[in-house]
């Protein structure tokens, strides 16, 4: 098992984006120095809490300040983009990364973003558009034929080449045939994870769900793989989790319940999921009352909080209970207080993961 990072990111209303972007960048720099394998950067337009609308720009800057960590979009929400333009931006970013890039893709899930781009999620049109757009990007990278490309959600023309003076659509990714593609799943037996299995892409499981739901995520990957005759590799599976490590279990629990983990849940995740009628995603028992989904419940059932030994034990148990996975993605939060969070990230990389080296 290896360790990575997933940054939505999370900053409360009123935070100054000039400062938070620099803080988020400093996190990535430190994680690179600690040996974290990868970091995925989220994309949203209409939520104050998740204040990076252009992860490719953030990644481009992070590439210049890091040496080893692989950076990925987490994810490019295809309904937000014209596929022609996205194909060019991602191909250029892949060249700048020289192999340190994963392309995370998805159909989105945030109501405000759907409204901006004219999608009614109740129709499922965003899912069909996403598949069509990904396939088109891959086609443009492989064989961009001149002509008109029309779809209910885009229209563009690729000009005929004039090779004598070098006029043609030309940019293809650095990695061949394209960067590794990752897709995130949320709901039980996620459709997007079926697609990941079918195409041989990287499956990513979101941080919100309990172990029983994670099991269905791998079942979805296996179902998709069977459709195309593939054998899925659990080492490619990424699972995101809230992780907080302190010297003692009591100290870790207290700091998690009194700090930004609890704040971000109470002020953002719970109200957001409740408004979308999705709080049930976090319940180990569907008959639980919403009022029972508390920070204390999450510490005991979903978050991974404790001393290095306790966190190692919980991660080993998670690895066993889901049948194995390759990369733990620790979720990003504001590092406040900074020293405690730097300690937590260091303990996770150096004291916890070394205890799990036999799982590689």
C-alpha positions as CSV (number, residue, x, y, z in Angstrom):
1,X,0.0,0.0,0.0
2,X,1.2,3.5,-0.8
3,X,0.0,6.9,0.4
4,X,-1.3,9.8,-1.6
5,X,-3.5,12.9,-1.2
6,X,-6.8,14.2,-2.5
7,X,-7.5,18.0,-2.3
8,X,-11.0,19.2,-3.1
9,X,-9.7,21.6,-1.5
10,X,-11.7,22.8,1.6
11,X,-11.7,26.4,2.8
12,X,-14.6,28.0,4.7
13,X,-16.5,31.0,3.3
14,X,-14.5,34.2,3.8
15,X,-11.1,32.6,3.2
16,X,-8.8,34.7,0.9
17,X,-8.2,32.6,-2.3
18,X,-4.8,34.3,-2.8
19,X,-3.7,32.9,0.5
20,X,-5.4,29.6,0.4
21,X,-4.0,28.7,-3.0
22,X,-0.5,29.3,-1.6
23,X,-1.3,27.3,1.4
24,X,-2.6,24.4,-0.7
25,X,0.6,24.6,-2.8
26,X,2.8,24.5,0.2
27,X,1.0,21.3,1.3
28,X,1.9,19.6,-2.0
29,X,5.5,20.7,-1.7
30,X,5.8,19.2,1.8
31,X,4.1,16.0,0.7
32,X,6.5,15.6,-2.1
33,X,9.4,15.9,0.3
34,X,7.7,13.3,2.5
35,X,7.5,10.8,-0.4
36,X,3.7,10.9,-1.0
37,X,3.0,9.1,-4.2
38,X,0.4,11.4,-5.8
39,X,-2.0,14.2,-5.2
40,X,-5.4,14.8,-7.0
41,X,-6.8,18.3,-7.2
42,X,-10.5,18.9,-7.4
43,X,-12.5,21.2,-9.7
44,X,-15.7,23.1,-8.9
45,X,-17.1,26.5,-10.0
46,X,-20.0,27.2,-7.6
47,X,-19.0,26.3,-4.1
48,X,-17.1,28.7,-1.9
49,X,-15.6,25.8,0.1
50,X,-13.9,24.2,-2.9
51,X,-12.2,27.2,-4.4
52,X,-10.2,25.7,-7.3
53,X,-12.1,26.0,-10.6
54,X,-9.0,25.3,-12.7
55,X,-6.9,22.4,-11.3
56,X,-4.7,22.3,-14.4
57,X,-3.4,25.8,-13.6
58,X,-2.7,24.8,-10.0
59,X,-1.0,21.6,-11.1
60,X,1.2,23.4,-13.6
61,X,2.5,25.6,-10.8
62,X,2.9,22.6,-8.4
63,X,4.9,20.7,-11.0
64,X,7.5,23.5,-11.0
65,X,7.9,23.3,-7.2
66,X,8.1,19.5,-6.7
67,X,10.3,16.7,-7.9
68,X,8.6,13.3,-7.6
69,X,4.9,13.5,-6.6
70,X,2.4,12.6,-9.4
71,X,-0.3,15.2,-9.8
72,X,-3.8,14.6,-11.2
73,X,-7.1,16.3,-11.9
74,X,-9.6,15.2,-9.3
75,X,-11.5,15.4,-11.6
76,X,-12.0,17.2,-14.8
77,X,-15.8,17.4,-14.8
78,X,-16.6,16.8,-18.4
79,X,-20.0,18.6,-18.5
80,X,-18.0,21.8,-17.6
81,X,-15.8,21.6,-20.7
82,X,-15.7,21.7,-24.5
83,X,-13.8,18.5,-25.3
84,X,-11.7,20.0,-28.0
85,X,-10.4,22.7,-25.7
86,X,-9.9,20.3,-22.8
87,X,-7.9,17.8,-25.1
88,X,-5.4,20.6,-25.9
89,X,-5.0,21.8,-22.3
90,X,-4.6,18.3,-20.9
91,X,-2.1,17.3,-23.6
92,X,0.0,20.4,-22.9
93,X,-0.1,19.8,-19.2
94,X,1.1,16.2,-19.7
95,X,4.1,17.5,-21.6
96,X,4.9,19.9,-18.8
97,X,4.6,17.1,-16.3
98,X,6.8,14.6,-18.3
99,X,4.9,11.7,-16.9
100,X,4.0,13.1,-13.5
101,X,0.4,13.5,-14.4
102,X,-2.9,11.4,-14.1
103,X,-6.0,12.6,-15.8
104,X,-9.0,12.2,-13.5
105,X,-12.4,12.5,-15.3
106,X,-16.0,12.4,-14.2
107,X,-19.5,13.5,-14.9
108,X,-19.7,16.0,-12.0
109,X,-22.1,16.1,-9.1
110,X,-22.4,19.7,-7.9
111,X,-25.9,21.2,-8.5
112,X,-24.6,24.7,-9.2
113,X,-22.1,23.6,-11.8
114,X,-24.8,21.6,-13.6
115,X,-27.0,24.7,-13.6
116,X,-24.2,26.9,-15.1
117,X,-23.8,24.5,-18.0
118,X,-27.4,23.7,-18.6
119,X,-27.6,20.1,-17.3
120,X,-30.6,18.6,-15.4
121,X,-29.0,15.8,-13.3
122,X,-32.4,14.1,-13.1
123,X,-32.2,13.2,-16.8
124,X,-28.8,11.6,-16.6
125,X,-27.7,13.5,-19.7
126,X,-24.5,14.5,-18.0
127,X,-23.4,10.9,-17.8
128,X,-23.9,10.2,-21.5
129,X,-22.2,13.5,-22.4
130,X,-19.2,12.5,-20.2
131,X,-18.7,9.2,-22.0
132,X,-19.0,10.8,-25.4
133,X,-16.7,13.6,-24.4
134,X,-14.0,11.3,-23.0
135,X,-14.2,9.1,-26.2
136,X,-13.8,12.2,-28.3
137,X,-10.8,13.5,-26.4
138,X,-9.1,10.1,-26.9
139,X,-10.0,10.2,-30.6
140,X,-8.5,13.7,-31.0
141,X,-5.3,12.5,-29.4
142,X,-5.1,9.4,-31.5
143,X,-6.4,10.5,-35.0
144,X,-7.8,14.0,-35.2
145,X,-9.6,13.9,-38.6
146,X,-10.5,17.2,-40.2
147,X,-14.1,18.0,-40.4
148,X,-17.2,19.1,-38.4
149,X,-17.8,17.6,-35.0
150,X,-21.4,18.1,-33.8
151,X,-23.1,16.9,-30.6
152,X,-26.0,18.3,-28.5
153,X,-23.3,19.8,-26.2
154,X,-20.6,21.0,-28.6
155,X,-19.9,22.0,-32.1
156,X,-16.4,22.6,-33.6
157,X,-14.5,22.1,-36.9
158,X,-11.0,20.8,-37.3
159,X,-9.4,22.5,-40.4
160,X,-7.8,20.6,-43.2
161,X,-4.0,20.5,-42.7
162,X,-1.7,22.7,-44.8
163,X,1.5,20.6,-44.2
164,X,3.7,22.8,-46.4
165,X,3.6,25.5,-43.7
166,X,2.8,23.3,-40.7
167,X,-0.9,24.3,-40.2
168,X,-2.7,21.4,-38.5
169,X,-4.1,20.2,-35.2
170,X,-0.9,18.7,-33.8
171,X,-0.7,18.3,-30.0
172,X,-0.8,14.9,-28.5
173,X,0.0,13.9,-24.9
174,X,3.5,13.2,-23.6
175,X,2.5,9.8,-22.2
176,X,1.5,7.2,-24.8
177,X,-1.2,6.6,-25.8
178,X,-2.4,9.1,-23.1
179,X,-2.0,9.9,-19.4
180,X,-3.4,7.3,-17.0
181,X,-7.1,8.0,-16.6
182,X,-8.8,7.9,-13.2
183,X,-12.5,8.0,-12.4
184,X,-14.2,8.5,-9.0
185,X,-17.1,6.6,-7.6
186,X,-19.5,7.6,-4.9
187,X,-22.7,5.6,-4.8
188,X,-23.0,1.8,-4.2
189,X,-22.1,-0.2,-7.3
190,X,-21.1,3.1,-9.0
191,X,-21.7,3.3,-12.8
192,X,-18.5,5.3,-13.2
193,X,-16.5,2.5,-11.5
194,X,-18.1,0.0,-13.8
195,X,-16.7,2.2,-16.6
196,X,-13.3,2.2,-15.0
197,X,-13.2,-1.6,-14.9
198,X,-14.5,-1.8,-18.5
199,X,-11.8,0.5,-19.8
200,X,-8.9,-0.5,-17.5
201,X,-8.8,3.0,-15.9
202,X,-7.9,3.9,-12.3
203,X,-10.8,3.5,-9.9
204,X,-11.0,6.1,-7.1
205,X,-13.5,5.7,-4.1
206,X,-14.6,8.8,-2.4
207,X,-14.0,9.6,1.3
208,X,-17.6,9.7,2.5
209,X,-18.7,6.1,2.4
210,X,-18.3,3.1,4.9
211,X,-16.6,-0.1,4.2
212,X,-19.7,-2.0,3.0
213,X,-20.1,0.5,0.2
214,X,-16.4,0.3,-0.7
215,X,-16.9,-3.4,-1.3
216,X,-19.6,-2.7,-3.9
217,X,-17.2,-0.3,-5.6
218,X,-14.7,-3.1,-6.3
219,X,-17.6,-5.3,-7.4
220,X,-18.5,-2.6,-9.9
221,X,-14.9,-2.5,-11.2
222,X,-15.0,-6.3,-11.6
223,X,-18.3,-6.2,-13.4
224,X,-17.0,-3.6,-15.8
225,X,-13.8,-5.6,-16.4
226,X,-15.7,-8.7,-17.2
227,X,-17.5,-6.9,-20.0
228,X,-14.3,-6.3,-21.8
229,X,-12.4,-9.5,-20.8
230,X,-10.1,-7.7,-18.4
231,X,-8.7,-8.8,-15.1
232,X,-8.7,-5.8,-12.7
233,X,-5.7,-5.1,-10.5
234,X,-6.6,-4.1,-6.9
235,X,-3.3,-2.3,-6.7
236,X,-4.7,0.3,-9.1
237,X,-7.6,1.1,-6.7
238,X,-7.4,4.3,-4.7
239,X,-9.5,4.8,-1.6
240,X,-9.8,8.3,-0.1
241,X,-10.2,8.7,3.7
242,X,-10.0,11.4,6.3
243,X,-6.8,10.6,8.2
244,X,-5.4,12.2,11.3
245,X,-2.5,10.9,13.3
246,X,-1.1,12.1,16.7
247,X,1.3,10.6,19.2
248,X,-1.6,9.0,21.2
249,X,-5.0,7.8,20.3
250,X,-6.7,10.1,22.9
251,X,-4.8,13.1,21.5
252,X,-5.7,12.3,17.9
253,X,-9.4,11.8,18.8
254,X,-9.6,15.1,20.7
255,X,-7.9,17.1,18.0
256,X,-10.0,15.6,15.3
257,X,-13.3,16.3,17.1
258,X,-12.2,19.9,18.1
259,X,-10.4,20.8,14.9
260,X,-10.9,21.3,11.2
261,X,-12.1,17.7,10.5
262,X,-15.1,18.3,12.6
263,X,-15.6,21.9,11.4
264,X,-15.6,20.8,7.7
265,X,-18.1,18.1,8.3
266,X,-20.4,20.2,10.5
267,X,-20.3,23.3,8.4
268,X,-20.0,21.9,4.9
269,X,-20.3,18.1,4.2
270,X,-23.4,17.5,6.4
271,X,-25.4,20.5,5.2
272,X,-24.4,19.9,1.6
273,X,-25.3,16.2,1.6
274,X,-28.5,16.8,3.5
275,X,-29.6,19.4,0.9
276,X,-28.9,16.9,-1.8
277,X,-30.7,14.0,0.1
278,X,-27.4,12.1,0.1
279,X,-26.4,12.0,3.8
280,X,-27.3,8.3,3.7
281,X,-24.0,7.7,1.9
282,X,-22.2,8.1,5.2
283,X,-24.5,5.7,7.2
284,X,-23.4,2.2,8.1
285,X,-27.1,1.5,8.8
286,X,-29.7,3.0,6.4
287,X,-32.2,3.2,9.3
288,X,-29.9,5.6,11.2
289,X,-31.4,9.0,11.9
290,X,-29.6,11.9,10.3
291,X,-29.0,13.3,13.8
292,X,-26.8,10.2,14.5
293,X,-24.3,11.1,11.8
294,X,-22.0,13.1,14.1
295,X,-18.3,13.7,14.2
296,X,-18.1,11.1,16.9
297,X,-19.8,8.5,14.7
298,X,-17.5,9.3,11.9
299,X,-14.4,8.9,14.0
300,X,-15.6,5.5,15.1
301,X,-16.8,4.3,11.7
302,X,-15.3,6.1,8.6
303,X,-12.5,8.5,9.5
304,X,-9.1,7.0,10.3
305,X,-7.9,8.7,13.5
306,X,-5.5,7.6,16.2
307,X,-1.9,7.0,17.1
308,X,0.5,5.6,14.5
309,X,-0.2,2.0,15.7
310,X,-3.9,2.5,15.8
311,X,-4.1,4.1,12.3
312,X,-1.9,1.3,10.9
313,X,-4.2,-1.3,12.5
314,X,-7.3,0.4,11.0
315,X,-5.8,0.7,7.6
316,X,-4.7,-3.0,7.6
317,X,-8.2,-3.9,8.6
318,X,-9.7,-1.8,5.8
319,X,-7.3,-3.4,3.3
320,X,-8.4,-6.8,4.5
321,X,-12.2,-6.0,4.6
322,X,-12.3,-4.7,1.0
323,X,-10.0,-7.4,-0.4
324,X,-7.0,-5.1,-1.0
325,X,-6.3,-1.8,-2.6
326,X,-3.2,0.0,-3.7
327,X,-3.2,3.7,-2.6
328,X,-4.6,5.4,0.4
329,X,-5.6,9.0,-0.5
330,X,-5.6,11.1,2.7
331,X,-8.1,13.9,2.3
332,X,-6.9,17.5,2.3
333,X,-8.1,20.0,5.0
334,X,-6.7,23.3,6.1
335,X,-3.6,22.6,8.2
336,X,-4.7,24.5,11.3
337,X,-2.9,24.4,13.6
338,X,-0.1,24.0,11.1
339,X,2.3,22.1,13.3
340,X,-0.2,19.4,14.3
341,X,-1.2,18.7,10.7
342,X,2.4,18.7,9.5
343,X,3.1,16.2,12.3
344,X,0.1,14.1,11.2
345,X,1.2,13.9,7.6
346,X,4.7,13.1,8.7
347,X,3.6,10.3,11.1
348,X,1.3,8.9,8.3
349,X,4.2,8.7,5.8
350,X,7.0,7.5,8.1
351,X,5.4,5.7,11.1
352,X,2.2,4.3,9.7
353,X,3.0,3.3,6.1
354,X,6.2,1.6,7.2
355,X,4.1,-0.8,9.3
356,X,2.1,-1.6,6.1
357,X,5.0,-2.3,3.8
358,X,4.1,-6.0,3.6
359,X,0.9,-5.0,1.8
360,X,2.8,-3.7,-1.3
